[in-house]
Amino acid sequence: MALFGKKESKEEKKARKEAELLAKFGLEDLTGKDLESVKTIVSELAGNKFLEAGAVLTGAKSDDLVKVTNLTAIVEQNWIIIRQLNEINKKLDR
């Protein structure tokens, strides 16, 4: 038994992180292909976080850091668009 509670497996940790991100952007009610697409995006973005941290630690140019910040903002805007399109789709299905 771990000192501070149950140790999460890689799969459990991945599932928890996906659920947290979906909750953060209000996308908990996605289903089917949309949910699978979002999970794929989440996995790809997780790898990018390591690259971002590495760029900061290695002293990347400020121009590069601004680009990364702007791209991150675009990704967050896309989450909002996905959520809004999902809401419109639900209304049309009624």
KACOR-V370652 format. One record per residue. N is the residue number from 1. OMEGA is omega in radians with two decimals (NA if undefined). Layout:
N:OMEGA
N:OMEGA
This chain:
1:-3.14
2:-3.09
3:-3.07
4:3.11
5:-3.08
6:3.09
7:-3.13
8:3.00
9:3.12
10:-3.13
11:3.12
12:3.14
13:3.12
14:3.14
15:3.13
16:3.14
17:3.10
18:-3.14
19:3.12
20:-3.14
21:3.10
22:3.12
23:-3.12
24:-3.08
25:3.06
26:-3.09
27:-3.07
28:-3.05
29:3.06
30:3.13
31:3.00
32:-3.08
33:-3.14
34:3.13
35:3.14
36:3.11
37:3.13
38:3.12
39:3.09
40:3.12
41:3.14
42:3.14
43:3.14
44:3.14
45:3.12
46:3.09
47:3.14
48:3.14
49:3.11
50:3.12
51:3.11
52:3.14
53:3.11
54:3.13
55:3.13
56:-3.08
57:-3.12
58:3.10
59:3.12
60:3.13
61:3.13
62:3.10
63:3.13
64:3.13
65:3.08
66:3.11
67:-3.14
68:3.13
69:3.12
70:3.11
71:3.08
72:3.11
73:3.12
74:3.11
75:3.13
76:3.06
77:3.11
78:3.08
79:3.12
80:3.13
81:3.11
82:-3.12
83:-3.12
84:3.11
85:3.09
86:3.12
87:3.10
88:-3.14
89:3.11
90:-3.13
91:-3.13
92:-3.14
93:-3.09
94:NA
